[in-house]
Amino acid sequence: MAALGLAAALTITSCGAQEVTSHAPPTPPTRYQASLTVLEGGGHGPQLCQAVLESDPPQCGGPDVVGWDWSKVEHESRGGVKWGEYRVVGTWDGARLTLTEPPGEPVAERRDPATEDDFASPCPEPEGGWRPVDPAKATQESLEKAMARAATAEEFAGAWIDQNFPDPAPTTPEEMEKQGNDPKRLVLNLRFTGDLAGREKWIREVWGGALCVSGAQRSEAELREIQRQVEGELGEGGFTAVSSSVTRNRVEVAVWVATDDLRRRMDDKYGAGAVMVTGVLEPVR
């Protein structure tokens, strides 16, 4: 019995000695990148700039860049201001970018279809193509009347013009300008929320040119209110740009770093798709 007890004790002790606590390696901080102007002057150190004032020397302001060394990069300098365009990569602490590698040559901005307005008319093209139904009312004055009338509706969600060039399209800037400003070659796009019944007939009372009336989820007034609230919520310095897209029927917000948390907050407060958040600094893939 004593021998069995000793064996059991040894077994228990042995099992206890094999217990190992595993520690997952720490997740490295996310690195971000962008091709932007870096400028130092006017009383501040090196800062990222999304928009630059075309003064002499230029002026701009944005988040500080930690670890910047002008002696290591080509740059312009005038009037106590230093600046240049670079591809920067670093970590973000919520207010500053700390470089993790030397600045490089700027990379051409990647066009993202999800953030670009498409001014093509959403209505199917009529048989025979886009053309006036009453040329006498396809004038600049009639166009302005139609847009003003549409804007009086509480359900009005925006207006834009789609240039309807002939085939073949004009090839010179002069011809493009001439034909592009011809009301008889334009498609007037109007959007409304709610029931569209009767809207086209209502607009046709003053406009005889090509017309596309389409629906929208949010009115222009609703978009303006959402934009106002977003600007107030983020506060001065909390965004780089805020605008309302008529063709996409949403408010678009640019911030230095777009987080999933911020996107969820916007969706929860304003509804899915009402606010699109994009980041100037993008994660390095």
Residue frames relative to the residue before (quaternion, step in Angstrom):
aa qw qx qy qz dx dy dz
M 1.0000 0.0000 0.0000 0.0000 0.00 0.00 0.00
A 0.6407 0.5220 -0.3238 0.4606 3.56 1.03 -0.81
A 0.6471 0.5222 -0.3201 0.4541 3.55 1.05 -0.83
L 0.6430 0.5173 -0.3175 0.4670 3.57 1.01 -0.83
G 0.6441 0.5227 -0.3223 0.4561 3.59 0.96 -0.82
L 0.6511 0.5105 -0.3190 0.4623 3.55 1.00 -0.83
A 0.6442 0.5245 -0.3218 0.4543 3.59 1.01 -0.86
A 0.6463 0.5140 -0.3214 0.4635 3.57 0.98 -0.83
A 0.6507 0.5197 -0.3171 0.4539 3.55 0.94 -0.88
L 0.6539 0.5103 -0.3145 0.4616 3.53 1.01 -0.87
T 0.6394 0.5357 -0.3260 0.4448 3.54 1.02 -0.82
I 0.6576 0.5066 -0.3068 0.4656 3.57 0.93 -0.92
T 0.6536 0.5123 -0.3119 0.4616 3.55 0.95 -0.92
S 0.6547 0.5272 -0.3118 0.4429 3.55 0.96 -0.88
C 0.6511 0.5100 -0.3169 0.4642 3.61 0.95 -0.88
G 0.6489 0.5241 -0.3251 0.4455 3.56 0.96 -0.86
A 0.6518 0.5326 -0.3203 0.4348 3.59 0.99 -0.75
Q 0.6657 0.5230 -0.3016 0.4387 3.60 1.19 -0.54
E 0.4990 0.6540 -0.4354 0.3656 3.61 1.23 -0.19
V 0.0336 -0.8072 0.5885 -0.0323 3.59 -0.71 1.13
T 0.2845 -0.7452 0.5797 0.1662 3.57 -0.88 0.92
S 0.2045 -0.7990 0.5564 0.1010 3.60 -0.63 1.16
H 0.1484 -0.7717 0.6149 0.0652 3.55 -1.06 0.82
A 0.3512 -0.7339 0.5396 0.2166 3.58 -0.65 1.09
P 0.5331 -0.6221 0.4492 0.3563 3.61 -0.99 0.71
P 0.5558 -0.6211 0.4246 0.3536 3.62 -1.00 0.72
T 0.4747 -0.6635 0.5002 0.2903 3.54 -1.08 0.76
P 0.4099 -0.7142 0.4969 0.2737 3.60 -0.68 0.99
P 0.5726 -0.6026 0.4215 0.3625 3.59 -1.06 0.66
T 0.5390 -0.6195 0.4631 0.3335 3.55 -1.11 0.68
R 0.2337 -0.7515 0.6002 0.1429 3.54 -1.01 0.85
Y 0.1920 -0.7862 0.5824 0.0765 3.55 -1.07 0.83
Q 0.1414 -0.7950 0.5869 0.0597 3.53 -1.21 0.56
A 0.1253 0.7622 -0.6325 0.0574 3.54 -1.31 0.41
S 0.3044 -0.6991 0.6062 0.2263 3.55 -1.27 0.39
L 0.1779 0.8014 -0.5295 0.2138 3.54 -0.28 1.33
T 0.5534 -0.5456 0.4945 0.3893 3.52 -1.39 0.03
V 0.1305 -0.7334 0.6602 0.0964 3.55 -1.10 0.76
L 0.0138 0.8190 -0.5689 0.0734 3.58 -0.73 1.08
E 0.0844 -0.7638 0.6387 0.0387 3.52 -1.13 0.81
G 0.4941 0.6344 -0.4827 0.3469 3.58 -0.84 0.96
G 0.7379 0.4040 -0.2879 0.4576 3.54 -1.27 0.12
G 0.7244 -0.4493 0.2491 0.4598 3.56 1.10 0.61
H 0.7199 0.3715 -0.2730 0.5189 3.63 1.18 0.07
G 0.5450 -0.6205 0.4642 0.3200 3.53 -1.28 0.47
P 0.7772 -0.3044 0.2265 0.5020 3.59 -1.23 -0.32
Q 0.0405 0.7978 -0.5970 0.0744 3.55 -0.83 1.04
L 0.4900 -0.6279 0.5189 0.3104 3.53 -1.27 0.55
C 0.0893 -0.7952 0.5990 0.0289 3.57 -1.02 0.79
Q 0.2312 -0.7584 0.5925 0.1426 3.55 -0.86 0.96
A 0.7709 0.1452 -0.0801 0.6150 3.56 1.13 -0.69
V 0.1458 -0.8020 0.5780 0.0379 3.57 -0.92 0.97
L 0.3942 -0.6981 0.5466 0.2421 3.56 -0.91 0.94
E 0.3620 -0.7561 0.5067 0.2014 3.58 -0.79 1.00
S 0.2538 0.7396 -0.5680 0.2567 3.54 0.65 1.16
D 0.3601 -0.7153 0.5480 0.2414 3.57 -1.27 -0.02
P 0.4313 -0.3584 -0.7700 0.3044 1.60 -0.55 2.43
P 0.6612 -0.5163 0.3554 0.4122 3.61 -1.23 0.30
Q 0.1956 -0.7629 0.6056 0.1136 3.55 -1.29 0.43
C 0.2208 0.7447 -0.6184 0.1193 3.55 -1.18 0.60
G 0.1136 -0.7884 0.6000 0.0740 3.52 -1.30 0.14
G 0.1651 0.7692 -0.6028 0.1330 3.52 -1.20 0.60
P 0.7808 -0.3011 0.2192 0.5017 3.59 -1.17 -0.43
D 0.5314 -0.6149 0.4813 0.3285 3.55 -1.15 0.65
V 0.2603 -0.7252 0.6148 0.1684 3.55 -1.24 0.60
V 0.2218 -0.7906 0.5628 0.0951 3.57 -0.57 1.20
G 0.7899 0.2980 -0.2363 0.4810 3.57 -0.95 0.93
W 0.4364 0.7073 -0.4544 0.3208 3.58 1.24 0.31
D 0.0330 -0.7820 0.6223 -0.0101 3.58 -1.04 0.87
W 0.3326 -0.7785 0.4994 0.1842 3.58 -0.35 1.25
S 0.6067 0.5762 -0.3592 0.4135 3.60 1.11 -0.53
K 0.6865 0.4836 -0.2791 0.4658 3.59 1.23 -0.35
V 0.7509 0.3344 -0.1990 0.5336 3.62 1.24 -0.12
E 0.4888 -0.6097 0.5242 0.3384 3.54 -1.22 0.47
H 0.1163 0.8017 -0.5744 0.1174 3.56 -0.94 0.88
E 0.4369 -0.6476 0.5482 0.2985 3.51 -1.34 0.17
S 0.0661 -0.7981 0.5988 0.0094 3.55 -1.14 0.60
R 0.2276 0.7577 -0.5879 0.1688 3.54 -0.86 0.95
G 0.8586 0.0942 -0.0799 0.4976 3.53 -1.02 0.85
G 0.6938 -0.4779 0.2748 0.4635 3.57 1.06 0.70
V 0.6252 0.5065 -0.3355 0.4898 3.58 1.30 0.21
K 0.1187 -0.7703 0.6239 0.0569 3.57 -1.02 0.88
W 0.1402 0.8030 -0.5692 0.1071 3.56 -0.95 0.81
G 0.1167 0.7659 -0.6287 0.0668 3.53 -1.38 0.31
E 0.4220 -0.6790 0.5352 0.2729 3.55 -1.31 0.20
Y 0.0458 0.8164 -0.5652 0.1094 3.55 -0.81 1.07
R 0.3828 -0.6162 0.6096 0.3197 3.50 -1.39 0.17
V 0.0820 -0.8094 0.5815 0.0068 3.55 -0.64 1.14
V 0.0876 -0.7741 0.6265 0.0245 3.55 -1.13 0.77
G 0.2989 0.7637 -0.5330 0.2080 3.57 -0.83 0.92
T 0.5602 -0.5698 0.4732 0.3710 3.52 -1.35 -0.14
W 0.3048 -0.7619 0.5571 0.1272 3.54 -1.19 0.67
D 0.1775 -0.8060 0.5582 0.0849 3.58 -0.77 1.03
G 0.6864 -0.4597 0.2821 0.4878 3.57 1.24 0.23
A 0.8064 0.1602 -0.0819 0.5633 3.55 1.24 -0.38
R 0.7958 0.1964 -0.0848 0.5665 3.59 1.17 -0.54
L 0.3057 -0.7066 0.6007 0.2156 3.53 -1.28 0.47
T 0.1491 -0.7778 0.6070 0.0660 3.56 -0.74 1.09
L 0.4171 -0.7423 0.4665 0.2398 3.56 -0.52 1.18
T 0.1617 -0.7760 0.6029 0.0905 3.55 -1.10 0.80
E 0.7715 0.1101 -0.1070 0.6174 3.57 1.32 -0.01
P 0.6410 -0.5412 0.3594 0.4087 3.60 -1.14 0.47
P 0.5599 -0.5896 0.4498 0.3695 3.61 -1.09 0.61
G 0.1745 -0.7963 0.5731 0.0839 3.56 -1.12 0.68
E 0.7212 -0.3871 0.3255 0.4733 3.53 -1.32 -0.19
P 0.5091 -0.6492 0.4547 0.3357 3.61 -0.94 0.79
V 0.3169 -0.7326 0.5776 0.1709 3.54 -1.15 0.74
A 0.5525 -0.6156 0.4413 0.3479 3.58 -0.95 0.83
E 0.5405 -0.6466 0.4363 0.3155 3.54 -0.95 0.95
R 0.3654 -0.7296 0.5421 0.2008 3.54 -0.92 0.97
R 0.3364 -0.7570 0.5260 0.1928 3.56 -0.66 1.09
D 0.1570 -0.7912 0.5890 0.0496 3.52 -0.79 1.09
P 0.3967 -0.7450 0.4787 0.2419 3.62 -0.44 1.16
A 0.6127 0.5810 -0.3519 0.4039 3.59 1.11 -0.60
T 0.7508 0.3678 -0.2115 0.5062 3.59 1.18 -0.45
E 0.6181 0.5469 -0.3460 0.4463 3.58 1.25 0.07
D 0.4465 -0.6838 0.5118 0.2665 3.53 -0.99 0.87
D 0.1810 -0.7478 0.6308 0.1009 3.53 -1.07 0.84
F 0.1904 -0.8352 0.5099 0.0782 3.56 -0.36 1.24
A 0.3813 0.7054 -0.5062 0.3176 3.59 1.20 0.32
S 0.5355 -0.6311 0.4532 0.3311 3.58 -1.05 0.74
P 0.3949 -0.7431 0.4862 0.2355 3.62 -0.80 0.95
C 0.5713 0.5898 -0.3853 0.4211 3.62 1.22 -0.27
P 0.5362 -0.5992 0.4655 0.3697 3.61 -1.10 0.55
E 0.5260 -0.6432 0.4504 0.3268 3.57 -0.99 0.78
P 0.4774 -0.6863 0.4641 0.2927 3.60 -0.80 0.96
E 0.6134 -0.5247 0.4286 0.4059 3.55 -1.24 0.42
G 0.7757 0.2706 -0.2301 0.5217 3.56 -0.74 1.04
G 0.5687 -0.6301 0.3624 0.3849 3.57 1.29 0.01
W 0.6368 -0.5116 0.4101 0.4056 3.55 -1.36 0.16
R 0.2342 0.7529 -0.5854 0.1888 3.57 -0.74 1.07
P 0.6098 -0.5553 0.4011 0.3985 3.61 -1.17 0.44
V 0.3336 -0.7104 0.5790 0.2210 3.55 -1.20 0.62
D 0.7641 0.0935 -0.0697 0.6344 3.55 1.31 -0.37
P 0.2658 -0.8196 0.4836 0.1541 3.62 0.14 1.28
A 0.5983 0.5810 -0.3696 0.4098 3.61 1.09 -0.60
K 0.7455 0.3328 -0.2022 0.5409 3.60 1.17 -0.53
A 0.5283 0.5823 -0.4324 0.4414 3.57 1.20 0.56
T 0.3557 0.7268 -0.4905 0.3235 3.54 0.72 1.18
Q 0.6695 -0.4765 0.3674 0.4356 3.57 -1.27 0.19
E 0.6392 0.5254 -0.3251 0.4578 3.58 0.99 -0.82
S 0.6634 0.4967 -0.3033 0.4703 3.59 0.95 -0.85
L 0.6168 0.5498 -0.3360 0.4520 3.57 1.06 -0.78
E 0.6744 0.4877 -0.2915 0.4716 3.57 0.90 -0.93
K 0.6290 0.5299 -0.3325 0.4615 3.60 1.03 -0.73
A 0.6606 0.5171 -0.3079 0.4488 3.57 0.95 -0.91
M 0.6779 0.4820 -0.2958 0.4697 3.58 0.91 -0.89
A 0.6424 0.5117 -0.3227 0.4704 3.59 1.02 -0.77
R 0.6451 0.5141 -0.3241 0.4632 3.60 0.99 -0.80
A 0.6554 0.5213 -0.3184 0.4443 3.58 0.87 -0.92
A 0.6688 0.5270 -0.2987 0.4309 3.58 1.00 -0.85
T 0.5946 0.5724 -0.3758 0.4215 3.61 1.19 -0.28
A 0.5834 0.5914 -0.3735 0.4127 3.60 1.21 -0.37
E 0.5102 -0.6487 0.4723 0.3096 3.56 -0.95 0.86
E 0.7004 0.4703 -0.2565 0.4716 3.58 1.13 -0.69
F 0.3821 0.7470 -0.4750 0.2652 3.61 1.26 0.00
A 0.1098 -0.8256 0.5533 0.0147 3.57 -0.82 1.06
G 0.7761 -0.3368 0.1774 0.5028 3.60 1.19 0.27
A 0.1558 -0.7678 0.6171 0.0738 3.52 -1.35 0.39
W 0.1073 0.7698 -0.6281 0.0374 3.54 -1.19 0.58
I 0.4205 -0.7002 0.5330 0.2209 3.52 -1.34 0.40
D 0.1596 -0.7435 0.6429 0.0912 3.53 -1.04 0.88
Q 0.3320 -0.7559 0.5295 0.1948 3.57 -0.65 1.11
N 0.1802 -0.8017 0.5676 0.0507 3.53 -0.70 1.15
F 0.0571 -0.8327 0.5508 0.0049 3.57 0.25 1.27
P 0.5317 -0.6241 0.4585 0.3428 3.58 -1.13 0.55
D 0.3790 -0.6866 0.5642 0.2581 3.54 -1.31 0.14
P 0.4654 -0.2771 -0.8146 0.2075 1.63 -1.14 2.22
A 0.5560 -0.6201 0.4477 0.3255 3.54 -1.19 0.65
P 0.6128 -0.5460 0.4074 0.4004 3.61 -1.18 0.44
T 0.3232 -0.7814 0.5132 0.1468 3.55 -1.07 0.76
T 0.7105 0.4098 -0.2656 0.5067 3.60 1.17 -0.38
P 0.6119 -0.5626 0.4000 0.3861 3.60 -1.12 0.57
E 0.6355 0.5433 -0.3359 0.4336 3.58 1.01 -0.76
E 0.6810 0.4724 -0.2880 0.4797 3.57 0.93 -0.90
M 0.6258 0.5374 -0.3381 0.4531 3.59 1.01 -0.76
E 0.6644 0.4949 -0.3062 0.4690 3.58 0.94 -0.86
K 0.6617 0.5182 -0.3071 0.4465 3.56 0.92 -0.91
Q 0.7351 0.4077 -0.2368 0.4872 3.57 0.79 -1.01
G 0.6339 0.5485 -0.3363 0.4292 3.58 1.10 -0.65
N 0.7131 0.4177 -0.2499 0.5046 3.58 1.18 -0.49
D 0.5048 0.6394 -0.4260 0.3936 3.58 1.27 0.15
P 0.4114 -0.7407 0.4679 0.2515 3.66 -0.44 1.15
K 0.6276 0.5466 -0.3415 0.4369 3.60 1.13 -0.54
R 0.7062 0.4062 -0.2559 0.5203 3.58 1.28 -0.25
L 0.5844 0.5773 -0.3678 0.4358 3.59 1.23 0.29
V 0.2468 -0.7089 0.6343 0.1852 3.52 -1.28 0.50
L 0.2457 -0.7662 0.5784 0.1340 3.58 -0.61 1.13
N 0.1290 -0.7923 0.5952 0.0368 3.56 -0.72 1.15
L 0.0031 -0.7905 0.6108 -0.0458 3.55 -0.79 1.08
R 0.1252 -0.7960 0.5898 0.0543 3.55 -0.98 0.87
F 0.0362 -0.7771 0.6283 -0.0086 3.51 -1.17 0.80
T 0.3958 -0.6547 0.5756 0.2888 3.53 -1.24 0.45
G 0.7462 0.4156 -0.2744 0.4418 3.57 -1.28 0.18
D 0.7871 -0.3118 0.2581 0.4655 3.52 -1.33 -0.49
L 0.2926 -0.7841 0.5271 0.1471 3.57 -0.79 1.04
A 0.4117 0.7346 -0.4639 0.2751 3.57 1.27 -0.13
G 0.8246 0.2225 -0.1857 0.4858 3.54 -0.85 1.00
R 0.5126 0.6657 -0.4257 0.3360 3.61 1.19 -0.28
E 0.6700 0.4959 -0.3181 0.4516 3.59 0.86 -0.89
K 0.6450 0.5137 -0.3243 0.4636 3.59 0.94 -0.84
W 0.6293 0.5481 -0.3186 0.4495 3.58 1.03 -0.83
I 0.6950 0.4475 -0.2680 0.4949 3.59 0.95 -0.88
R 0.6226 0.5651 -0.3386 0.4225 3.60 1.06 -0.70
E 0.5308 0.6246 -0.4161 0.3936 3.58 1.17 -0.26
V 0.7909 0.2583 -0.1393 0.5371 3.60 1.17 -0.53
W 0.7684 0.3202 -0.1661 0.5287 3.60 1.17 -0.42
G 0.1385 -0.8236 0.5484 0.0427 3.56 -0.77 1.10
G 0.5270 0.6358 -0.4139 0.3831 3.58 1.25 0.08
A 0.7346 -0.3718 0.3027 0.4802 3.55 -1.34 -0.12
L 0.0415 -0.8248 0.5610 -0.0566 3.58 -0.90 0.97
C 0.0373 -0.7608 0.6478 0.0138 3.53 -1.09 0.85
V 0.0668 -0.7785 0.6241 0.0054 3.58 -0.66 1.16
S 0.0496 0.8172 -0.5682 0.0823 3.60 -0.64 1.11
G 0.5402 -0.6541 0.4436 0.2890 3.54 -1.28 0.42
A 0.1159 -0.7748 0.6184 0.0619 3.54 -1.30 0.40
Q 0.5149 -0.6544 0.4654 0.3002 3.55 -1.21 0.52
R 0.7963 0.1841 -0.0755 0.5712 3.56 1.08 -0.78
S 0.4377 -0.6926 0.5079 0.2658 3.56 -0.99 0.83
E 0.6623 -0.4872 0.3765 0.4268 3.56 -1.28 0.26
A 0.6403 0.5240 -0.3257 0.4575 3.59 0.99 -0.79
E 0.6436 0.5121 -0.3235 0.4677 3.60 1.02 -0.77
L 0.6454 0.5137 -0.3252 0.4624 3.58 0.97 -0.80
R 0.6384 0.5202 -0.3304 0.4612 3.59 0.97 -0.81
E 0.6646 0.4958 -0.3089 0.4660 3.59 0.96 -0.82
I 0.6304 0.5152 -0.3355 0.4738 3.59 0.98 -0.78
Q 0.6489 0.5176 -0.3183 0.4580 3.57 0.93 -0.88
R 0.6425 0.5247 -0.3211 0.4570 3.58 0.96 -0.86
Q 0.6844 0.4854 -0.2888 0.4611 3.58 0.90 -0.91
V 0.6340 0.5291 -0.3327 0.4555 3.59 0.99 -0.81
E 0.6464 0.5133 -0.3203 0.4649 3.59 0.94 -0.87
G 0.6745 0.4891 -0.2989 0.4653 3.58 0.97 -0.81
E 0.6600 0.5189 -0.3080 0.4475 3.57 1.00 -0.82
L 0.7200 0.4286 -0.2550 0.4826 3.59 0.89 -0.89
G 0.3173 -0.7904 0.4725 0.2268 3.57 1.16 -0.58
E 0.6705 -0.4911 0.3706 0.4147 3.54 -1.30 0.31
G 0.7873 0.2510 -0.2162 0.5200 3.54 -0.74 1.05
G 0.6084 0.5805 -0.3506 0.4123 3.59 1.24 -0.20
F 0.7694 0.1731 -0.1325 0.6004 3.57 1.28 -0.03
T 0.3995 -0.7025 0.5283 0.2604 3.55 -1.22 0.38
A 0.7927 -0.0536 0.0349 0.6063 3.61 1.17 -0.46
V 0.0107 -0.7579 0.6521 0.0124 3.55 -1.19 0.69
S 0.1369 0.7837 -0.5941 0.1188 3.57 -0.86 0.95
S 0.3805 -0.6905 0.5628 0.2483 3.54 -1.33 0.27
S 0.2469 -0.7641 0.5818 0.1293 3.56 -0.87 0.99
V 0.3575 -0.7441 0.5277 0.2004 3.57 -0.65 1.14
T 0.7092 0.4685 -0.2827 0.4446 3.57 0.81 -0.97
R 0.7401 0.3770 -0.2244 0.5096 3.59 1.10 -0.63
N 0.3219 -0.7991 0.4629 0.2086 3.54 1.36 -0.04
R 0.6256 0.4872 -0.3595 0.4920 3.55 0.80 1.05
V 0.4483 -0.6230 0.5580 0.3154 3.53 -1.37 0.20
E 0.1597 -0.7978 0.5779 0.0642 3.57 -0.89 0.96
V 0.1073 -0.8092 0.5775 -0.0134 3.53 -0.76 1.16
A 0.1225 -0.7625 0.6308 0.0751 3.56 -0.96 0.90
V 0.0286 -0.7712 0.6357 -0.0201 3.56 -0.90 1.03
W 0.6536 -0.5118 0.3500 0.4341 3.58 -1.19 0.25
V 0.7833 0.0004 0.0061 0.6216 3.60 0.95 -0.87
A 0.2383 -0.7800 0.5675 0.1130 3.56 -0.68 1.14
T 0.1347 -0.8064 0.5738 0.0482 3.57 -0.67 1.11
D 0.6085 -0.5465 0.4251 0.3877 3.55 -1.23 0.45
D 0.6094 0.5619 -0.3526 0.4344 3.57 1.07 -0.71
L 0.6603 0.4962 -0.3106 0.4704 3.59 0.93 -0.87
R 0.6470 0.5148 -0.3256 0.4586 3.60 0.94 -0.81
R 0.6459 0.5086 -0.3218 0.4696 3.60 0.98 -0.80
R 0.6331 0.5341 -0.3333 0.4503 3.58 0.97 -0.80
M 0.6614 0.5005 -0.3081 0.4661 3.58 0.94 -0.85
D 0.6617 0.5008 -0.3073 0.4658 3.60 0.95 -0.86
D 0.6649 0.5120 -0.3074 0.4486 3.58 0.93 -0.90
K 0.7307 0.4453 -0.2485 0.4539 3.57 0.93 -0.85
Y 0.8253 0.2614 -0.1005 0.4903 3.59 0.86 -0.95
G 0.5852 -0.5635 0.3782 0.4438 3.57 1.26 -0.20
A 0.5973 -0.5932 0.4034 0.3587 3.54 -1.07 0.77
G 0.8291 0.2319 -0.1846 0.4740 3.55 -0.90 0.97
A 0.5387 0.6374 -0.4135 0.3641 3.61 1.19 -0.17
V 0.7817 0.1530 -0.0772 0.5996 3.59 1.12 -0.67
M 0.1242 -0.7759 0.6147 0.0685 3.55 -0.86 0.97
V 0.1642 -0.7963 0.5801 0.0495 3.56 -0.76 1.12
T 0.0014 -0.7851 0.6193 -0.0127 3.57 -0.87 0.98
G 0.3598 -0.7429 0.5306 0.1927 3.55 -1.18 0.59
V 0.4648 -0.6454 0.5267 0.3000 3.57 -1.06 0.76
L 0.7202 0.3189 -0.1901 0.5861 3.54 1.06 -0.87
E 0.1536 -0.8084 0.5657 0.0524 3.57 -0.73 1.08
P 0.5587 -0.6044 0.4317 0.3690 3.62 -1.02 0.65
V 0.4462 -0.6557 0.5400 0.2817 3.55 -1.11 0.74
R 0.2741 -0.7826 0.5396 0.1458 3.57 -0.64 1.11
